[in-house]
Amino acid sequence: MMTEQHIEFCQNENDFRIAFSSLIRNARKLFIVHGHQSYRSCGVKSLIDEVTSRLRMRFKEFEDFSENPKKEDVDTGVEVLLQNSPDMIVAAGGGSVMDMAKLIRYYACSKIPILAIPTTSGTGAESTQFAVCYIDGVKHSINDMSILPNHVILFPPFTYQNSRYLTACTGFDALAQAIESYWNINATEESDEYALRAIHQIYPVLGKEMLSADDRSRLMTGANDAGKAINITRTTVPHALSYTLTSKYGYPHGHAVALTFPYFLNYYLEGPESAYRGDDYEKYKAKMDLLRSILDVGSKPYSAMKEFICRLGLGFDPKRDFDDLTVAHGLNPERAGNTPLAIDDLIILSAVKSIREY
């Protein structure tokens, strides 16, 4: 079972003011972790400033870190946190901001509560007990129950100004998380419920040219459900292969995940029973048949998913070439271990080579 969180869904600014005021009212000083320009442009800064001013709340801001959290940045954040002695951390931003706030609390060995306010619909990091940290250029995933934020405010209007490309990257990351959780060797009834709910919320709207307010709400709640799903199961091979594409070749995370996703969707839907690693193949096959139906990929899942990804603008970028072996050797073994069908070096290399077929 997932550790209980307090989650508020707000539909308008007044709802947000009430929820935020209620959650911080008993704090003496806040430590606000946020991004750079996006913190101002999406509207969260003005609302936070308004409420803290009215409550005469003291706070210290921290934004001195890179997009993919590095250990040295975390160490700086820990130092600033300890110097200021706050009694609540507010994380307002995308996945990197969420990870930074969680990592600061973890490495500070602190138990002060975290209030997470996502401003993108993608990572679900506000509802997971792990965070990515790059140590000497190597990606590490810190996994600990204490990392999970205590409170979450979901407010879709913070995503209204997100570009189509950012929406596609973050939205596909959430969709991939949900699908990877659903076919995961660690899947449970609870994770399947979250995963299916996320897929049904995200997939029908992600490819739209124009997104309505309701579409944005579906993406945000879907991303949160996807986060809850992978908090139970973790991700699988598309995520396991994405990290080098991001750290070395500059693809944003969701874009990097998308590049090998058609290959693995095809493999998990069409792969041989002999490769199955679980104990109930018929149940797995029934789940994959349902997934095929929901995604409406018919008998050609590879080409259908590739077409969907290209429509999102997440195909191969020839300006960002890469070395096949470097990407293949960068596979994260922990995430790859969650695969429901066995994989080997040939499958991994074939998946990487498929990226150039866009």
C-alpha positions in Angstrom: 0.0 0.0 0.0 1.1 3.5 -0.8 1.9 5.8 2.1 -1.0 8.2 2.7 -0.7 11.7 1.3 -2.8 14.7 1.7 -3.8 15.8 -1.9 -5.8 18.8 -2.7 -7.2 19.4 -6.2 -8.0 23.1 -6.9 -10.0 24.4 -9.8 -9.6 28.2 -9.4 -7.2 30.6 -7.7 -9.4 31.1 -4.7 -9.4 27.3 -4.1 -5.6 27.4 -4.3 -5.4 30.3 -1.8 -7.5 28.5 0.7 -5.7 25.2 0.3 -2.2 26.8 0.5 -3.1 29.0 3.4 -4.5 26.1 5.3 -1.4 23.9 4.8 1.2 26.5 5.7 -0.7 28.3 8.4 1.1 26.7 11.4 4.6 27.1 9.9 6.9 29.8 11.1 9.2 29.9 8.1 9.1 28.2 4.6 11.9 27.0 2.5 10.6 27.4 -1.1 12.4 25.3 -3.8 11.5 26.4 -7.3 12.6 26.8 -10.9 13.7 29.9 -12.6 11.6 31.7 -15.2 8.8 29.2 -15.1 8.2 29.9 -11.4 7.2 33.4 -12.4 5.6 32.9 -15.7 3.1 30.1 -14.7 1.5 32.2 -12.0 2.6 30.2 -8.9 5.0 32.9 -7.6 2.3 35.6 -7.5 -0.1 33.4 -5.6 2.5 32.2 -3.1 3.7 35.7 -2.6 0.1 36.9 -2.0 -0.7 34.3 0.6 2.7 34.5 2.4 2.4 38.3 2.5 -1.2 38.1 3.9 -0.1 35.6 6.6 3.1 37.6 7.2 5.0 34.3 6.6 8.8 34.4 6.4 10.5 32.3 3.7 13.8 31.5 2.1 13.9 30.7 -1.7 16.3 28.2 -3.3 16.6 28.0 -7.1 20.4 27.7 -7.6 20.5 24.3 -9.3 20.5 22.7 -12.7 17.6 21.0 -14.5 18.9 17.5 -13.7 19.7 17.7 -9.9 23.4 17.2 -9.2 24.7 16.2 -5.8 26.8 19.3 -5.4 23.6 21.4 -5.9 21.8 19.2 -3.4 24.6 19.8 -0.9 24.2 23.6 -1.4 20.5 23.3 -0.8 21.1 21.3 2.4 23.4 24.0 3.7 20.9 26.7 2.9 18.1 24.7 4.6 20.1 24.2 7.8 21.2 27.8 7.9 17.6 29.0 7.7 15.8 26.5 10.0 12.5 26.4 8.2 9.7 24.1 9.4 8.1 23.4 5.9 9.6 22.8 2.4 7.4 24.0 -0.5 8.4 22.5 -3.9 6.8 24.5 -6.8 7.8 23.4 -10.3 8.4 20.4 -12.5 10.1 17.0 -11.8 13.6 18.4 -11.2 12.2 20.8 -8.6 10.3 18.0 -6.9 13.4 15.8 -6.9 15.6 18.6 -5.5 13.3 19.3 -2.6 13.0 15.6 -1.8 16.8 15.2 -2.0 17.5 18.2 0.2 15.2 16.8 2.9 16.7 13.3 2.5 20.4 14.4 2.7 19.6 16.9 5.5 18.2 13.9 7.5 15.2 16.2 8.2 11.6 15.3 8.9 10.1 18.6 8.1 7.1 18.3 5.8 7.2 18.9 2.1 4.3 20.5 0.2 4.6 19.7 -3.5 3.0 22.0 -6.1 3.6 20.6 -9.6 3.6 23.1 -12.5 3.9 20.4 -15.2 1.8 17.3 -15.9 4.3 14.5 -16.4 6.7 13.2 -13.8 4.3 12.4 -11.0 7.3 13.1 -8.7 5.0 14.8 -6.2 3.7 11.3 -5.4 6.8 9.1 -5.5 9.3 8.0 -2.9 12.3 8.2 -5.2 14.3 11.0 -6.7 17.0 11.2 -9.4 20.4 12.6 -8.4 23.5 12.8 -10.6 26.7 12.1 -8.7 29.9 12.7 -10.7 27.9 12.6 -13.9 26.3 9.2 -13.1 22.5 9.0 -12.6 21.5 7.5 -9.2 17.9 6.9 -8.1 17.5 7.5 -4.3 14.6 5.3 -3.0 13.3 5.9 0.5 9.9 6.1 2.1 11.0 9.4 3.8 11.3 11.1 0.4 7.6 11.0 -0.4 6.1 14.5 0.0 3.5 14.9 2.7 1.1 17.3 1.0 0.2 18.0 -2.7 -1.7 20.7 -4.3 -2.8 20.0 -7.9 -3.8 23.2 -9.8 -4.0 22.7 -13.6 -3.9 26.4 -14.5 -0.2 26.4 -13.6 0.2 24.3 -16.8 -1.8 26.5 -19.1 1.3 28.4 -20.4 3.3 25.3 -21.0 4.4 25.0 -24.6 3.1 22.3 -26.9 6.6 20.6 -26.8 6.8 20.7 -23.0 3.3 19.4 -22.7 4.2 16.5 -25.1 7.4 15.7 -23.3 5.9 15.7 -19.8 2.6 14.1 -20.9 4.3 11.3 -22.7 6.5 10.6 -19.7 3.4 10.2 -17.6 1.7 8.0 -20.2 4.8 5.8 -20.5 5.0 5.5 -16.7 1.5 4.3 -16.5 1.9 1.8 -19.4 5.3 0.6 -18.0 3.7 0.1 -14.6 0.8 -1.8 -16.1 3.0 -4.4 -17.9 5.5 -4.4 -15.0 6.6 -7.6 -13.4 5.9 -5.9 -10.0 2.3 -4.9 -10.9 -0.4 -5.2 -8.3 -4.1 -4.7 -8.3 -3.6 -1.3 -6.8 -0.9 -0.2 -9.3 -3.0 -1.5 -12.2 -5.9 0.7 -10.9 -3.7 3.8 -10.9 -2.1 2.9 -14.2 -5.3 2.3 -16.1 -6.9 5.4 -14.7 -3.8 7.4 -15.9 -3.9 5.9 -19.4 -7.6 6.7 -19.8 -7.0 10.3 -18.7 -3.9 11.0 -20.7 -3.9 9.1 -23.9 -7.2 10.5 -25.5 -6.1 14.2 -25.0 -2.3 14.2 -25.3 -2.3 14.3 -29.1 -4.8 17.1 -29.4 -3.7 20.2 -31.3 -5.4 22.5 -28.7 -6.0 21.5 -25.1 -9.0 22.8 -23.1 -9.1 23.5 -19.4 -10.7 20.1 -18.9 -7.9 18.4 -21.0 -5.3 20.1 -18.8 -7.0 18.8 -15.7 -7.0 15.3 -17.1 -3.3 15.5 -17.8 -2.5 16.7 -14.3 -4.6 14.1 -12.5 -3.4 11.4 -14.9 0.2 12.3 -14.3 -0.4 12.1 -10.5 -2.0 8.7 -10.9 0.9 7.6 -13.0 3.2 8.7 -10.3 1.3 6.6 -7.8 1.5 3.6 -10.1 5.2 3.7 -10.5 5.7 4.4 -6.8 4.6 0.8 -6.4 6.1 -0.9 -9.4 8.9 1.5 -10.7 9.4 1.8 -14.5 10.9 -0.6 -17.1 13.2 -0.6 -20.1 12.1 2.5 -22.1 12.9 4.5 -19.0 16.0 2.5 -18.3 17.4 3.4 -21.7 16.4 7.1 -21.5 18.9 8.4 -19.1 22.0 8.5 -21.4 19.9 10.0 -24.1 19.2 12.9 -21.7 22.5 13.3 -19.9 24.8 12.8 -22.8 22.8 13.7 -25.9 20.4 16.4 -24.6 17.0 14.9 -25.2 14.5 16.1 -22.5 13.4 13.1 -20.4 10.0 12.5 -21.8 11.3 12.8 -25.4 14.1 10.3 -24.5 11.6 7.8 -23.2 9.5 8.1 -26.3 12.3 7.2 -28.7 12.4 3.5 -27.8 8.8 3.2 -26.7 7.3 1.9 -30.0 9.9 -0.9 -30.0 9.1 -2.1 -26.5 5.4 -1.7 -26.9 5.6 -4.0 -29.8 7.9 -6.4 -27.9 5.6 -6.6 -24.8 2.4 -7.0 -26.9 3.9 -9.4 -29.5 6.7 -11.1 -27.7 6.9 -14.9 -27.2 5.4 -16.7 -24.2 8.8 -18.4 -23.7 10.3 -15.0 -22.7 7.7 -14.3 -19.9 9.3 -13.9 -16.5 6.2 -14.1 -14.3 4.0 -16.9 -13.0 0.7 -16.3 -14.8 1.1 -15.8 -18.5 -2.6 -15.9 -19.3 -3.3 -13.0 -16.9 -0.4 -11.1 -18.5 -1.7 -11.8 -22.0 -5.2 -10.6 -21.1 -3.7 -7.4 -19.7 -1.8 -6.8 -22.9 -4.9 -7.5 -25.0 -6.7 -4.8 -23.0 -3.8 -2.4 -23.4 -3.8 -3.0 -27.1 -7.5 -2.2 -27.2 -7.2 1.0 -25.1 -4.3 2.3 -27.2 -6.1 1.2 -30.4 -2.9 0.0 -32.0 -4.4 -3.1 -33.6 -2.0 -5.6 -35.1 0.7 -3.0 -35.8 1.6 -1.5 -32.4 5.1 -0.5 -33.5 4.0 1.7 -36.4 0.9 3.0 -34.6 2.8 4.2 -31.6 5.6 5.6 -33.7 3.0 7.6 -35.7 1.5 8.9 -32.4 4.9 9.9 -31.1 5.8 11.7 -34.3 2.5 13.6 -34.1 3.6 14.8 -30.7 6.9 16.0 -32.1 9.0 13.5 -30.1 10.7 11.6 -32.9 14.4 11.3 -33.7 16.3 14.6 -34.0 19.1 14.3 -36.6 20.8 17.3 -35.1 21.3 15.3 -31.9 23.0 12.2 -33.2 24.2 9.5 -30.8 26.3 6.4 -30.5 24.3 3.2 -30.4 26.6 1.3 -28.1 27.0 4.3 -25.7 23.2 4.4 -25.2 22.8 0.6 -25.0 25.6 0.4 -22.4 23.9 3.2 -20.4 21.0 1.0 -19.6 19.9 1.3 -16.0 19.9 -2.3 -14.7 17.5 -1.6 -11.8 14.7 -0.3 -14.0 15.4 -3.0 -16.7 15.0 -5.7 -14.1 11.3 -4.9 -13.9 10.7 -6.2 -17.5 7.9 -8.8 -17.8 9.6 -10.4 -20.9 13.3 -11.3 -20.8 15.7 -9.0 -22.6 19.2 -9.5 -23.8 22.0 -7.3 -25.3 20.7 -8.0 -28.8 17.2 -6.7 -28.0 18.6 -3.6 -26.3 20.8 -2.8 -29.2 17.9 -3.4 -31.7 15.8 -1.0 -29.6 18.4 1.7 -29.7 18.9 1.2 -33.5 15.1 1.6 -34.0 15.4 5.2 -32.9 16.8 6.1 -36.3 13.7 4.7 -38.0 11.6 7.8 -37.2 
